[in-house]
Amino acid sequence: MERSQDIAAQACVACKRQKRRCDKRLPQCSLCLRTSRTCDYADTPKPPPTAADLETLQARLAELEERLSSVSEPDSLSATTGGPGTSSLATESITPDREPTRFPSAMFLDIDCYKWSNMQFPRPAVSIPMDILSILNQPNFILETTSHYFDTVHTWMPIISKKRLDLGISLKDGGPHIALLFLAMKLNTLPALPGSEICDAVYSSAKRFLSTLEASGAVSFIYLQAMTLIAVYEYSHSIYPAAWMTVGACARLAELLGISPGKDTMKLLKPATTWTELEERRRVWWAIYILDRSISLGSRRRFCLPEPADTDGLPVDDDAWDLGDVASIIQYPVTTPFFCAPISPFARLCQSAMFISRAAIHRSDSQTGLADQITAALRLTEDLGTFSSLLAGEMDSSPNGYLRLLAPQCLTWSALFLLLDNYCCPEKLDNEPGYATSGDVKEPDELAAQIQATLVVRNISDQAHKMATNVMDLISHQLRSDQMGKVSPFVLDALYCSMVTFQWIYREGGDEKARGRLADIEACMGRLSERWKLASEYLALNEIYRHGGNT
């Protein structure tokens, strides 16, 4: 009798389809277990949550249920009640009473076998931890979080389709991944309060749940979106080495899902059913690309993601995508000259990140002769200066787009600082970290490049100072404290480089104007540190330069 309970009433779907003998074992037949296929017994119902579970969750997560009611599976979200007549959640979440399905390792061990045998990747059954449910259970959590997120972070990192989210399309079959995504959105809307237990608790919960889903073999586009937003948070608050590692994991998962440019054998995602969905995937890849380039500015380490192909497209108009307005869509390839077409702020951010790649490639080039290197540097400096002027014009002509174009402008300046840093020093430097001199005397071409580089760096530092004063004015008169997230953390590296430049100029010659401008940028960074802890870290590094390297 006990033996019969471990045997299904009929053969599994895979064995029926392939006309193979099925031993009907539960929860998986032997053949499916051996080949890492999903074993599905059509007449074996999944254990549903109790009526009390659903009733409690519906009452405590009203906003989420409103969106998920027509699309979510009955066991995608569950929690136990505290007992009859109570509406409180218990201290444990429900765990489905079945063994998790293993991810098919053949995808990595033998891709040909994986394709040939038509293996299916599983959808692991993972419950939402109670610490996360307790956060989601807060009154109006979903509506307030999404509203705040789309009003701030989304303006400079638009990678979640507002239209698909409003319609509930992107939530279909999301399960626990949706909870992680909302948590990551919440994480990025929290201010950088000193010693904030709320920030620490939400971040710790998000990282634990991220690891739990990874260990279960979870693979989905929503999971990648959540991981990308966690990487944004780690970068914005200078959480290392976690930020570096998370961006690398995002790059790997993007390749696994098949949203990276080029042909790839690992394409787990089903084809996009709408253009809006396809654009959302493209934007997430670009977001990882931008993070990958930005996070490598200071360390000058190798990138995780490859360069896009010439035929790959830039993100389309941000507002049209948000509205799902396909009639207003114009797609431009990455090779489009930046001065030839009206391009949206996020696409401009992508272009500035591509300039960082060009600057980094130049710095690491040890094969080209000195004269050709200097010629290439001056040509790239000219391109960056032209692009920066174009962005300045767009910012002046579009007051509503000023904040959204701050990040592209500042990353462009960051690329210039990266490119020209070594050329500015009167001594000839090795291309190694730490300002080590080579001991050689500069040649005439190098001296000319030094003069040109120093003028450019001083000029962009002056422009950064002007921008910092504008941002201070906006913070003081237009932006509420909860709207400071509209100022992207991608502006901080350029402001830091400008501080270091003014510090250098003042220490070398006692230039009081440089000292005053340094103080203005420090004040701006101080205000931005109330939102992004990365600004505080840059201020601390600036103090090291102020004291001559004595820490």
Secondary structure as GFF3:
##gff-version 3
##sequence-region A 1 551
A	DSSP	three_ten_helix	4	6	.	.	.	ID=ss1
A	DSSP	alpha_helix	13	18	.	.	.	ID=ss2
A	DSSP	alpha_helix	30	35	.	.	.	ID=ss3
A	DSSP	alpha_helix	51	60	.	.	.	ID=ss4
A	DSSP	alpha_helix	62	68	.	.	.	ID=ss5
A	DSSP	alpha_helix	106	109	.	.	.	ID=ss6
A	DSSP	alpha_helix	111	116	.	.	.	ID=ss7
A	DSSP	alpha_helix	130	136	.	.	.	ID=ss8
A	DSSP	alpha_helix	141	151	.	.	.	ID=ss9
A	DSSP	three_ten_helix	153	155	.	.	.	ID=ss10
A	DSSP	alpha_helix	162	167	.	.	.	ID=ss11
A	DSSP	three_ten_helix	169	171	.	.	.	ID=ss12
A	DSSP	alpha_helix	176	187	.	.	.	ID=ss13
A	DSSP	alpha_helix	197	215	.	.	.	ID=ss14
A	DSSP	alpha_helix	221	236	.	.	.	ID=ss15
A	DSSP	alpha_helix	242	257	.	.	.	ID=ss16
A	DSSP	alpha_helix	275	294	.	.	.	ID=ss17
A	DSSP	alpha_helix	318	323	.	.	.	ID=ss18
A	DSSP	three_ten_helix	326	328	.	.	.	ID=ss19
A	DSSP	alpha_helix	345	364	.	.	.	ID=ss20
A	DSSP	alpha_helix	370	397	.	.	.	ID=ss21
A	DSSP	three_ten_helix	399	401	.	.	.	ID=ss22
A	DSSP	alpha_helix	402	424	.	.	.	ID=ss23
A	DSSP	alpha_helix	444	477	.	.	.	ID=ss24
A	DSSP	three_ten_helix	481	486	.	.	.	ID=ss25
A	DSSP	three_ten_helix	489	491	.	.	.	ID=ss26
A	DSSP	alpha_helix	492	509	.	.	.	ID=ss27
A	DSSP	alpha_helix	512	528	.	.	.	ID=ss28
A	DSSP	alpha_helix	533	546	.	.	.	ID=ss29
###
